[in-house]
Structures are given as C-alpha cells and as structure tokens.
Amino acid sequence: MRLARASHVAFAAVMIAIGIQGLLTGRFTPVWQPVPASVPARGALVYLCAVVSLVCGASLLWKRTAVSAARVLLASLVFWLIVFRIGDIVRAPVAFGPWDGCAETAVIVAAAWALSGLHVSVARVLFGLSLVSFGIGHFVYPKETAALVPHWLPAHLPLAYLTGCTFVAAAASVLINARAPIAASLAALQIGLFTLLVWVPIVFAGSPSRSDWSEFGISAALTVASWVVAATYG
C-alpha cells in the first residue's frame, strides 16, 4: 500500500512539473507531442495541455478528487493517443518512430487508467504492449542505444541488446500474466535506471539542449508511470 501511494504521488508530481514547464515555455512538453503545425489553434492547445497536466496532477494529490482527476487525465491522453500517436502510425505504418512514440504515450495512459478506478487489467495490457515496442527499439537502434550507455559500464552494444531482451521478456510475462508482478517491477526499475544513469547526468552536466530536456522529461514520466502500473500488483 505504501508503494502504491508513493507511486501515485510521484506520478502526480511529474504531471505538475510537466504542466508548469508547458506554461513557462509555451511549448508542447514530451507527453503532449507530436502536434503538426497545421493543427488549428495550436498555440492555445499548448496551454490547454499544460493546464490539464497541472490541475489533474495537483488534484491527484487530494483524495476526494483523485479518481475524477485521473479520469479527466485519462480521457485527455486517450484522445491524444488516438488522434496524434495512432494517426502518425496510420500515416507511416512501417516506420518504427511512430510506434515507439505511441508506446510512450500508452504507458502514461496506463498509469492514468490504473489510478482511475476502472478495470486495472486494461492498464496492465497497455503497459505490456508498450514494453514490446521498447524492447524492439533496442534492436532497431542498437548503436544509438549503446551510445547512451554510461562510459564506465562495459560492453555497451551487448548491454543494449540485453536490455532489449529483458523488455521483451517482461512484456511477455505481463501479457500472459506469468510472474507478472516481478516482471512489471523489474521493467519499471530498468526504465528508472535508464533515467537515472543516462538522462540525469546529461541534463545536469551543463548546457543541455532542448532535445536533452525533452528526453529527460519523457523518461521521467515513463519511470513514474511504470511504477504506478507495477504497484497495481500490490
């Protein structure tokens, strides 16, 4: 129960931070991407997304409004997933990038679903399917993944393939519900270690680029969202 509550608070805190970032920068944060330039009222949509993140995140911290906030956030994210992420897949079905982006949004959708009081099994399935994409990504982009491995760790390329295999194995366990609690927890831990060991040093090393901050933001969001889903197993 304490673990579930801690993940709940962490997820709320990240949503609040994403909302504040959107309001301060006037740009879409990683959770609310991609949005084509041709979309009407795109500038207003930036601030709407920021407000949704901020208000829902803050409301998640109050017991009386937590479920309602989770459902509002869930509805917003599902809309985003269908219109923008799945829309990208329809336009470029053989490219891996849209599938990977869809998987990232799906993990955050899964976390909101897990907190919404609806059928938690759906959240787990979404999480499991997303892990498949994360694993495949390590095989599609092995050199790019290996380049992100901290220099003090050995065998960068084998490590990239190994983490890809562990994501796929965790996905299988979650989807067929075989050792699912430990698989989900280890997957969340792996995502968290990636955030800690790769993106934290990059953004705090000085003068990170906008893309570095974006990658750090989505990695942090994926970490806490995965934690929320893993905590549903008790």
MITILUM-513692 format. One record per residue: z, x, y of N, C-alpha, C in turn. Coordinates in pm, 1 decimal. Layout:
// residues N
n.z,n.x,n.y,ca.z,ca.x,ca.y,c.z,c.x,c.y
Z,X,Y,Z,X,Y,Z,X,Y .
...
END
This chain:
// residues 234
n.z,n.x,n.y,ca.z,ca.x,ca.y,c.z,c.x,c.y
0.0,82.9,-120.8,0.0,0.0,0.0,0.0,86.2,125.6 .
79.7,194.2,123.6,80.9,282.6,238.9,-54.6,348.3,259.6 .
-118.9,386.5,148.0,-250.3,447.3,157.5,-350.4,349.5,217.5 .
-347.7,224.5,171.8,-438.6,123.7,223.9,-415.6,103.2,373.4 .
-291.5,97.9,415.4,-261.3,77.5,555.9,-307.0,196.9,640.1 .
-287.4,318.1,588.3,-328.9,437.4,661.3,-480.3,439.4,679.8 .
-554.6,401.5,576.9,-699.6,398.7,588.2,-743.9,292.7,687.8 .
-675.3,180.8,689.1,-701.5,71.5,783.1,-686.2,121.2,927.5 .
-576.9,190.0,954.3,-550.1,242.0,1088.9,-652.5,348.0,1127.5 .
-686.3,435.5,1033.2,-783.9,541.1,1061.4,-920.6,481.6,1094.1 .
-960.6,380.2,1019.3,-1088.9,315.4,1044.7,-1088.1,249.2,1182.4 .
-978.8,181.1,1215.7,-967.3,117.7,1347.4,-975.7,221.4,1458.5 .
-908.4,335.2,1439.7,-908.5,440.2,1541.6,-1048.2,496.2,1564.3 .
-1124.0,514.7,1457.8,-1260.4,566.3,1471.7,-1348.9,463.9,1541.9 .
-1332.4,335.5,1510.2,-1410.5,232.7,1578.4,-1378.2,229.5,1728.2 .
-1251.3,246.4,1761.0,-1212.0,251.4,1902.5,-1277.3,371.0,1970.6 .
-1272.3,487.4,1904.7,-1330.7,608.3,1961.8,-1481.1,593.0,1981.6 .
-1548.0,529.9,1885.1,-1692.8,506.3,1895.8,-1722.2,413.8,2013.2 .
-1639.3,311.7,2030.3,-1657.5,220.6,2143.0,-1640.8,290.3,2276.7 .
-1538.8,372.6,2287.0,-1515.8,446.5,2412.1,-1630.7,541.7,2440.1 .
-1676.8,609.4,2335.4,-1789.5,701.8,2352.3,-1912.8,629.1,2404.5 .
-1941.5,512.2,2347.7,-2057.7,436.3,2392.2,-2047.3,393.7,2537.2 .
-1928.0,352.1,2578.8,-1907.9,308.9,2717.1,-1920.5,426.0,2815.1 .
-1870.7,542.8,2774.3,-1871.9,658.8,2864.0,-2010.1,722.6,2875.0 .
-2082.8,725.0,2764.5,-2212.8,793.8,2765.0,-2329.5,701.3,2797.0 .
-2311.1,570.0,2773.1,-2421.6,477.3,2793.0,-2532.9,496.2,2691.7 .
-2497.4,551.7,2574.1,-2595.6,574.3,2468.3,-2545.4,513.4,2339.1 .
-2639.7,483.5,2249.9,-2601.0,434.4,2118.4,-2528.4,543.8,2041.3 .
-2413.9,511.1,1988.3,-2340.3,604.6,1904.7,-2401.4,604.0,1764.5 .
-2368.2,702.3,1680.9,-2433.3,713.4,1549.4,-2426.0,587.2,1464.5 .
-2314.8,514.7,1472.8,-2301.1,393.0,1392.2,-2404.0,288.4,1431.8 .
-2442.9,287.3,1557.5,-2533.9,184.1,1608.2,-2673.8,238.3,1631.9 .
-2722.2,318.8,1542.5,-2858.8,369.9,1552.3,-2933.9,331.9,1424.9 .
-3066.2,337.3,1425.9,-3155.4,365.4,1540.0,-3201.4,235.9,1604.8 .
-3230.7,242.3,1733.3,-3283.6,125.8,1804.5,-3410.9,168.5,1876.3 .
-3525.4,113.3,1840.8,-3651.4,152.5,1905.9,-3647.7,127.2,2056.3 .
-3718.8,210.4,2129.2,-3724.2,196.6,2275.3,-3786.4,64.6,2318.2 .
-3863.6,2.6,2229.8,-3933.0,-121.6,2263.0,-3842.6,-245.3,2256.1 .
-3721.5,-230.3,2205.6,-3631.4,-344.3,2192.5,-3592.8,-396.3,2331.0 .
-3605.7,-527.0,2356.3,-3570.4,-581.9,2488.1,-3421.5,-562.7,2519.3 .
-3392.6,-543.3,2647.9,-3254.5,-529.4,2694.5,-3179.2,-421.6,2616.4 .
-3247.9,-313.4,2589.4,-3189.1,-206.4,2508.7,-3064.2,-147.7,2575.4 .
-3068.7,-131.9,2707.3,-2954.2,-76.8,2779.0,-2831.2,-164.5,2767.7 .
-2851.9,-296.1,2779.7,-2739.3,-388.2,2765.8,-2684.7,-387.2,2623.6 .
-2774.0,-366.6,2528.5,-2732.3,-364.4,2388.0,-2640.5,-246.7,2359.0 .
-2662.1,-135.5,2427.2,-2573.9,-19.1,2412.9,-2429.8,-58.3,2441.7 .
-2409.1,-125.0,2555.4,-2273.3,-160.4,2597.0,-2215.9,-272.9,2511.2 .
-2300.6,-362.4,2463.5,-2253.0,-467.4,2373.9,-2197.8,-405.9,2245.0 .
-2271.0,-310.6,2189.3,-2225.7,-243.7,2066.2,-2095.6,-168.1,2090.6 .
-2086.8,-102.7,2206.0,-1965.3,-28.1,2238.6,-1845.4,-121.8,2250.1 .
-1866.2,-235.8,2313.7,-1757.3,-332.7,2329.4,-1715.5,-390.0,2193.7 .
-1813.6,-420.7,2108.6,-1782.1,-471.6,1974.9,-1697.4,-370.0,1898.7 .
-1736.5,-243.0,1903.0,-1660.5,-138.1,1834.1,-1519.1,-127.8,1890.0 .
-1508.0,-124.5,2021.7,-1378.5,-106.0,2086.0,-1285.8,-224.4,2061.8 .
-1334.1,-345.0,2087.1,-1249.6,-464.2,2074.7,-1212.5,-489.7,1928.9 .
-1310.3,-477.7,1839.7,-1280.7,-500.7,1697.7,-1187.2,-393.1,1644.1 .
-1210.0,-268.8,1684.5,-1121.5,-161.7,1640.7,-978.6,-184.7,1685.1 .
-961.2,-222.2,1812.0,-826.1,-249.0,1862.7,-764.2,-370.3,1793.4 .
-845.0,-472.0,1769.3,-794.4,-593.9,1705.7,-757.1,-571.7,1559.4 .
-819.9,-473.8,1495.8,-784.3,-441.5,1357.7,-640.6,-390.7,1345.3 .
-586.5,-340.6,1454.2,-450.9,-285.9,1452.0,-343.1,-393.5,1465.9 .
-383.2,-515.5,1497.9,-288.4,-625.1,1516.2,-303.1,-719.6,1398.3 .
-196.5,-742.1,1327.4,-200.4,-817.7,1202.0,-260.9,-956.4,1219.2 .
-232.3,-1024.9,1327.7,-278.4,-1162.3,1346.9,-429.1,-1170.5,1370.7 .
-488.7,-1062.7,1418.2,-632.5,-1066.8,1448.5,-714.4,-975.3,1357.9 .
-650.0,-904.6,1266.3,-719.1,-802.1,1187.0,-833.8,-859.7,1104.5 .
-809.1,-969.8,1034.6,-912.5,-1026.4,948.1,-1029.5,-1078.2,1031.6 .
-999.1,-1149.4,1139.2,-1106.7,-1201.1,1226.1,-1187.8,-1087.1,1285.3 .
-1119.9,-980.1,1327.8,-1189.8,-864.8,1384.2,-1279.7,-799.9,1280.3 .
-1229.7,-788.5,1157.8,-1309.4,-729.2,1050.5,-1434.0,-812.4,1024.3 .
-1421.1,-944.3,1031.8,-1536.4,-1030.9,1005.4,-1638.5,-1026.3,1118.6 .
-1592.1,-1015.0,1241.4,-1685.4,-1001.0,1354.2,-1759.9,-868.2,1342.2 .
-1685.8,-762.5,1312.0,-1748.7,-631.6,1294.8,-1845.8,-634.4,1177.8 .
-1805.9,-699.4,1069.4,-1891.9,-711.0,951.8,-2022.5,-782.3,986.2 .
-2013.5,-894.8,1054.5,-2133.6,-969.8,1092.0,-2226.5,-885.1,1178.7 .
-2168.4,-811.9,1272.9,-2248.5,-726.9,1361.5,-2318.6,-616.4,1283.4 .
-2244.6,-554.0,1191.9,-2300.6,-443.6,1115.1,-2405.0,-490.2,1015.1 .
-2383.5,-606.6,954.9,-2482.7,-661.1,861.4,-2612.3,-692.5,936.1 .
-2599.1,-750.6,1054.9,-2717.8,-774.6,1138.3,-2791.3,-644.1,1164.6 .
-2715.5,-539.8,1201.1,-2773.7,-408.6,1229.9,-2842.5,-351.1,1106.0 .
-2776.4,-365.5,992.8,-2830.1,-314.0,867.0,-2964.2,-379.3,833.6 .
-2969.2,-510.5,848.2,-3090.8,-583.8,811.6,-3203.8,-559.2,911.4 .
-3173.6,-569.0,1039.1,-3279.0,-562.1,1141.3,-3330.3,-420.3,1162.1 .
-3238.7,-325.2,1174.2,-3280.5,-190.3,1210.1,-3291.3,-96.1,1090.6 .
-3190.2,-92.8,1005.2,-3194.7,2.3,893.7,-3295.0,-40.5,786.6 .
-3285.5,-163.8,740.6,-3381.2,-210.1,639.9,-3519.9,-222.9,701.2 .
-3523.9,-255.8,828.2,-3652.5,-259.8,898.2,-3722.1,-125.3,894.8 .
-3646.7,-16.3,911.1,-3703.2,118.1,902.4,-3758.6,146.0,763.2 .
-3687.4,98.8,660.9,-3733.7,119.2,523.0,-3864.9,45.7,498.6 .
-3873.9,-76.3,549.7,-3997.2,-154.8,533.4,-4115.0,-83.2,598.0 .
-4089.5,-21.4,712.9,-4198.4,47.8,783.9,-4236.0,180.5,718.0 .
-4140.5,244.8,651.2,-4168.6,374.5,586.5,-4095.8,381.0,453.2 .
-4140.4,305.4,354.8,-4066.0,292.4,229.2,-4058.0,419.0,145.5 .
-4150.8,511.5,163.4,-4148.8,632.4,80.5,-4077.5,748.9,147.3 .
-4040.8,734.8,273.3,-3965.6,840.2,342.3,-3818.0,829.0,306.6 .
-3751.9,943.3,288.6,-3612.2,939.4,247.7,-3517.8,909.6,365.0 .
-3555.2,952.7,485.3,-3467.6,936.4,600.8,-3417.4,794.5,622.9 .
-3505.9,693.3,622.9,-3458.8,555.6,641.4,-3361.9,509.6,532.9 .
-3382.9,554.0,409.1,-3290.6,517.4,301.0,-3154.3,579.6,323.7 .
-3152.6,704.6,367.6,-3026.1,773.0,392.9,-2951.7,707.9,508.8 .
-3025.4,673.8,615.2,-2962.4,606.4,728.3,-2907.2,471.0,689.7 .
-2981.2,398.9,605.4,-2934.8,269.0,556.6,-2805.7,284.7,476.3 .
-2799.0,390.6,395.2,-2679.4,415.5,315.2,-2558.8,444.0,403.7 .
-2578.9,517.4,511.7,-2468.1,546.7,603.4,-2413.0,417.6,664.7 .
-2502.5,332.6,712.8,-2457.8,205.5,769.8,-2391.8,119.1,663.0 .
-2444.5,122.4,540.5,-2389.7,39.9,432.4,-2246.0,77.6,398.9 .
-2211.0,205.8,409.9,-2071.9,247.2,384.2,-1977.9,185.9,487.0 .
-2020.4,183.4,612.3,-1936.2,125.6,717.5,-1930.2,-26.0,702.5 .
-2041.0,-86.5,661.4,-2040.6,-229.6,627.9,-1940.9,-255.7,515.1 .
-1940.8,-169.5,414.8,-1849.4,-185.6,301.5,-1703.7,-181.5,346.3 .
-1672.5,-92.8,439.6,-1535.2,-84.0,489.0,-1495.2,-211.4,563.6 .
-1584.8,-260.2,650.4,-1555.2,-384.6,721.8,-1541.1,-500.2,623.8 .
-1624.2,-501.0,520.1,-1616.6,-605.4,418.0,-1482.2,-599.0,345.6 .
-1438.1,-479.1,312.6,-1312.1,-462.3,241.4,-1193.5,-512.4,322.8 .
-1204.5,-503.9,456.0,-1095.5,-547.8,543.1,-1106.6,-694.3,583.3 .
-1217.9,-758.4,545.6,-1244.9,-894.4,592.5,-1177.6,-1003.2,510.6 .
-1123.2,-966.5,395.0,-1061.8,-1066.9,307.8,-1160.6,-1137.7,219.4 .
-1287.7,-1095.3,222.4,-1389.7,-1153.6,135.3,-1390.2,-1078.6,1.7 .
-1484.8,-1111.4,-84.7,-1487.3,-1051.6,-218.0,-1501.4,-899.5,-209.0 .
-1398.2,-829.0,-249.4,-1396.4,-683.6,-236.3,-1497.4,-617.8,-329.0 .
-1539.0,-686.5,-433.6,-1636.3,-628.6,-526.8,-1767.8,-596.6,-456.4 .
-1803.8,-676.6,-356.1,-1927.6,-651.1,-281.4,-1917.0,-519.6,-206.1 .
-1801.9,-495.7,-145.3,-1779.1,-370.8,-72.7,-1793.5,-251.5,-165.8 .
-1740.7,-264.3,-284.8,-1747.0,-153.8,-381.4,-1889.8,-127.0,-426.8 .
-1965.9,-232.6,-447.8,-2106.0,-215.3,-487.8,-2185.8,-147.5,-376.5 .
-2166.5,-191.4,-253.5,-2234.7,-128.8,-140.5,-2200.0,19.4,-132.3 .
-2073.4,50.1,-152.0,-2029.4,189.7,-147.2,-2095.4,270.3,-258.9 .
-2096.2,215.1,-379.8,-2157.5,283.7,-492.1,-2305.2,310.3,-470.6 .
-2377.5,211.5,-420.0,-2520.9,229.2,-393.7,-2544.9,335.4,-286.2 .
-2457.6,339.4,-188.0,-2471.1,439.7,-82.2,-2451.2,580.5,-136.8 .
-2358.5,595.4,-230.5,-2333.4,726.6,-289.1,-2456.0,779.3,-363.2 .
-2533.7,687.6,-421.4,-2658.3,729.1,-487.7,-2749.3,799.4,-387.3 .
-2766.5,739.3,-270.7,-2851.2,797.8,-166.9,-2796.9,931.8,-120.1 .
-2664.1,940.2,-101.7,-2604.5,1066.2,-57.3,-2630.9,1177.0,-158.8 .
-2619.4,1141.7,-287.0,-2644.3,1240.4,-390.7,-2788.8,1286.0,-392.6 .
-2881.1,1190.7,-384.2,-3023.8,1223.9,-386.2,-3059.8,1312.7,-267.0 .
-2994.6,1287.7,-153.7,-3021.5,1367.2,-34.5,-3000.6,1515.9,-55.3 .
-2904.4,1551.6,-140.2,-2879.2,1692.7,-167.9,-2993.1,1757.4,-247.1 .
-3068.0,1675.7,-319.8,-3181.9,1727.1,-395.7,-3310.7,1722.4,-314.1 .
-3318.8,1627.5,-223.0,-3436.0,1619.5,-135.4,-3432.0,1730.0,-30.3 .
-3312.4,1760.1,21.7,-3294.8,1862.2,125.5,-3195.8,1969.3,80.2 .
-3222.9,2039.2,-28.0,-3124.3,2136.6,-78.4,-3101.8,2254.0,16.1 .
-3209.0,2307.2,74.8,-3193.5,2422.9,162.9,-3119.8,2384.7,291.2 .
-3153.6,2266.2,344.8,-3085.4,2221.1,466.7,-2936.8,2196.6,439.8 .
-2906.6,2141.3,322.7,-2766.7,2118.0,286.6,-2694.0,2249.9,266.3 .
-2757.8,2342.5,196.3,-2696.1,2473.5,170.7,-2667.4,2547.6,300.9 .
-2754.0,2529.4,400.7,-2735.5,2598.3,528.5,-2609.8,2551.4,601.3 .
-2562.0,2432.2,567.2,-2442.3,2378.7,632.0,-2312.5,2422.6,563.6 .
-2325.5,2478.8,444.3,-2205.6,2522.4,371.0,-2140.0,2636.9,447.0 .
-2008.0,2633.4,467.3,-1939.3,2742.8,538.2,-1970.8,2878.9,476.1 .
-1986.5,2977.6,561.7,-2031.3,3109.9,516.2,-1935.6,3174.9,417.8 .
-1806.8,3136.4,423.7,-1708.2,3201.3,337.4,-1705.6,3143.5,195.4 .
-1782.4,3039.2,172.5,-1793.9,2984.8,37.8,-1912.7,3049.5,-33.6 .
-1900.5,3075.6,-163.2,-2009.7,3141.0,-236.0,-2114.9,3041.3,-283.5 .
-2227.6,3094.1,-327.8,-2331.0,3016.8,-396.9,-2367.3,2888.4,-322.4 .
-2419.7,2902.9,-203.4,-2446.6,2786.9,-119.0,-2543.4,2687.0,-183.5 .
-2654.8,2736.5,-237.2,-2752.9,2644.7,-294.8,-2699.8,2576.0,-420.6 .
-2639.5,2648.6,-514.8,-2579.4,2579.6,-629.8,-2472.6,2478.9,-588.6 .
-2397.9,2511.5,-483.6,-2294.4,2419.6,-435.9,-2357.3,2292.6,-379.8 .
-2471.3,2306.0,-313.9,-2540.7,2188.0,-261.7,-2584.2,2097.2,-376.0 .
-2639.4,2157.3,-481.5,-2679.9,2077.8,-597.8,-2558.8,2017.0,-668.3 .
-2450.2,2093.0,-677.2,-2330.1,2043.7,-743.9,-2273.4,1922.1,-671.9 .
-2265.0,1927.3,-539.8,-2211.8,1812.3,-465.9,-2304.0,1692.0,-478.0 .
-2435.0,1717.8,-486.2,-2528.1,1607.7,-510.5,-2501.3,1540.7,-643.6 .
-2476.5,1622.2,-745.1,-2446.4,1567.9,-878.1,-2316.6,1488.3,-877.6 .
-2216.2,1536.7,-805.4,-2087.7,1465.7,-803.2,-2099.9,1331.7,-731.9 .
-2184.0,1325.2,-627.6,-2206.0,1196.6,-561.0,-2271.5,1096.8,-656.2 .
-2372.0,1143.1,-729.5,-2441.3,1053.9,-823.7,-2346.9,1009.6,-934.2 .
-2264.5,1101.6,-984.5,-2167.9,1067.3,-1089.5,-2065.7,966.4,-1038.6 .
-2018.4,988.0,-916.1,-1922.7,893.5,-857.2,-1986.9,757.1,-838.3 .
-2113.0,755.7,-795.7,-2184.2,628.7,-777.8,-2191.8,552.7,-908.6 .
-2224.7,623.2,-1016.0,-2234.2,557.9,-1147.0,-2100.1,500.0,-1189.2 .
-1993.7,576.1,-1167.8,-1860.0,528.8,-1205.6,-1819.5,404.1,-1128.1 .
-1848.6,404.5,-996.8,-1813.9,289.4,-913.5,-1895.9,167.3,-953.3 .
-2025.0,186.5,-976.4,-2114.2,73.1,-1003.5,-2090.8,9.7,-1140.1 .
-2051.4,90.8,-1239.6,-2025.4,32.7,-1371.7,-1876.4,11.8,-1395.8 .
-1796.9,43.5,-1292.2,-1652.2,23.8,-1296.8,-1587.6,99.6,-1413.8 .
-1627.3,225.7,-1427.6,-1567.3,313.3,-1527.4,-1498.4,427.9,-1454.0 .
-1366.3,429.4,-1458.2,-1289.7,527.8,-1380.6,-1321.7,516.4,-1232.0 .
-1349.3,394.5,-1187.5,-1392.4,372.1,-1050.1,-1289.8,415.0,-944.9 .
-1158.5,388.4,-964.9,-1063.1,428.4,-861.3,-1064.6,578.0,-831.3 .
-1064.3,659.2,-936.4,-1064.1,804.3,-912.2,-1199.2,851.2,-860.0 .
-1307.7,789.1,-906.0,-1441.5,827.0,-857.6,-1455.3,796.3,-709.2 .
-1410.1,678.7,-667.8,-1418.6,641.7,-526.5,-1331.4,733.1,-441.1 .
-1214.0,764.8,-490.5,-1122.9,852.7,-415.8,-1180.5,992.6,-401.8 .
-1238.4,1044.9,-510.5,-1296.5,1179.5,-504.7,-1419.7,1183.0,-414.9 .
-1498.6,1075.4,-415.4,-1614.2,1068.9,-326.4,-1570.0,1067.2,-180.0 .
-1466.1,989.9,-150.7,-1412.4,985.8,-14.7,-1358.5,1122.8,25.5 .
-1291.2,1189.4,-69.1,-1238.9,1323.6,-42.2,-1352.8,1421.0,-13.9 .
-1459.5,1412.0,-91.0,-1572.8,1502.7,-71.1,-1636.7,1481.7,65.6 .
-1652.9,1356.4,105.6,-1708.2,1327.8,238.5,-1613.9,1380.3,346.8 .
-1483.5,1361.5,326.7,-1385.5,1410.7,421.8,-1385.9,1562.2,433.2 .
-1400.7,1631.1,321.0,-1406.1,1777.4,323.3,-1532.0,1825.5,394.9 .
-1642.0,1753.0,376.6,-1765.1,1788.5,447.1,-1743.6,1778.1,598.3 .
-1677.5,1670.9,641.5,-1647.6,1655.1,784.2,-1558.8,1768.5,833.6 .
-1454.9,1797.6,756.4,-1356.7,1898.3,796.7,-1413.7,2040.1,795.6 .
-1487.3,2073.9,691.3,-1531.9,2212.0,674.0,-1663.3,2243.6,744.5 .
-1745.7,2141.2,767.4,-1876.3,2164.6,829.6,-1877.5,2125.0,976.5 .
-1847.2,1996.9,1005.4,-1870.2,1947.6,1140.8,-1756.0,1976.0,1237.2 .
-1633.1,1977.4,1188.9,-1522.0,2011.2,1279.5,-1539.0,2152.1,1336.8 .
-1564.9,2255.0,1254.9,-1585.7,2388.2,1313.4,-1704.2,2394.5,1409.6 .
-1811.2,2319.6,1378.9,-1930.0,2324.1,1465.0,-1900.2,2266.2,1602.9 .
-1837.6,2148.5,1607.1,-1817.0,2083.3,1738.1,-1705.5,2148.6,1818.6 .
-1615.2,2219.2,1751.8,-1506.9,2283.1,1825.9,-1528.8,2432.6,1844.9 .
-1647.1,2480.6,1805.0,-1678.6,2621.7,1824.3,-1725.9,2649.9,1966.8 .
-1757.3,2542.7,2040.5,-1801.1,2557.5,2178.3,-1946.7,2520.4,2197.4 .
-1974.9,2442.3,2301.7,-2109.6,2400.5,2340.5,-2189.7,2335.7,2227.7 .
-2132.4,2237.9,2158.9,-2211.0,2169.1,2056.4,-2319.9,2083.9,2121.2 .
-2430.6,2068.2,2052.4,-2539.9,1986.2,2104.0,-2507.8,1839.0,2084.3 .
-2589.4,1753.6,2146.5,-2570.7,1609.9,2130.0,-2586.2,1569.8,1982.9 .
-2681.9,1634.0,1913.5,-2701.4,1603.1,1771.6,-2581.7,1645.6,1687.6 .
-2516.5,1757.5,1726.1,-2395.4,1801.0,1654.3,-2284.9,1696.7,1668.2 .
-2265.2,1647.5,1790.4,-2163.3,1544.6,1811.8,-2198.7,1417.3,1735.4 .
-2327.4,1385.6,1731.7,-2371.7,1266.4,1660.1,-2342.3,1279.6,1511.0 .
-2373.1,1396.8,1453.6,-2347.7,1418.8,1311.1,-2197.6,1418.5,1281.8 .
-2120.3,1476.3,1371.5,-1975.3,1474.0,1354.3,-1922.9,1331.3,1358.4 .
-1976.3,1251.0,1451.6,-1930.6,1112.8,1465.3,-1959.4,1030.0,1342.4 .
-2081.1,1040.7,1289.3,-2113.3,960.3,1171.3,-2038.6,1011.5,1049.4 .
-2018.1,1141.9,1040.8,-1944.1,1197.3,927.0,-1798.7,1150.8,929.8 .
-1737.7,1147.8,1049.0,-1600.7,1098.7,1061.2,-1592.5,950.3,1025.6 .
-1690.5,873.1,1071.6,-1692.7,730.3,1039.7,-1708.6,707.7,890.4 .
-1795.4,786.5,826.8,-1814.9,773.2,682.7,-1689.1,812.9,605.6 .
-1616.9,911.2,656.9,-1493.2,954.5,591.2,-1391.2,841.8,587.4 .
-1363.8,782.7,703.0,-1260.4,678.1,706.3,-1308.0,551.1,637.9 .
-1439.0,521.3,648.5,-1491.5,401.8,581.2,-1481.6,416.9,429.9 .
-1512.0,536.2,379.5,-1500.0,561.2,235.6,-1355.8,550.5,190.7 .
-1266.0,598.5,273.1,-1122.6,590.8,245.6,-1077.8,445.1,233.0 .
-1128.9,359.2,324.2,-1095.1,217.2,319.9,-1138.3,155.8,186.9 .
-1260.7,184.8,144.9,-1310.9,128.9,19.3,-1232.0,182.9,-99.5 .
-1206.0,313.1,-100.2,-1128.8,372.1,-210.1,-990.1,311.1,-219.4 .
-932.4,276.9,-104.1,-798.0,219.6,-102.3,-792.0,80.1,-158.4 .
-907.0,12.9,-173.4,-906.2,-123.0,-230.5,-869.2,-123.5,-377.8 .
-877.5,-6.4,-440.6,-840.6,1.1,-582.1,-689.3,10.8,-602.2 .
-616.0,27.8,-492.2,-469.4,31.2,-499.9,-415.5,168.8,-533.1 .
END
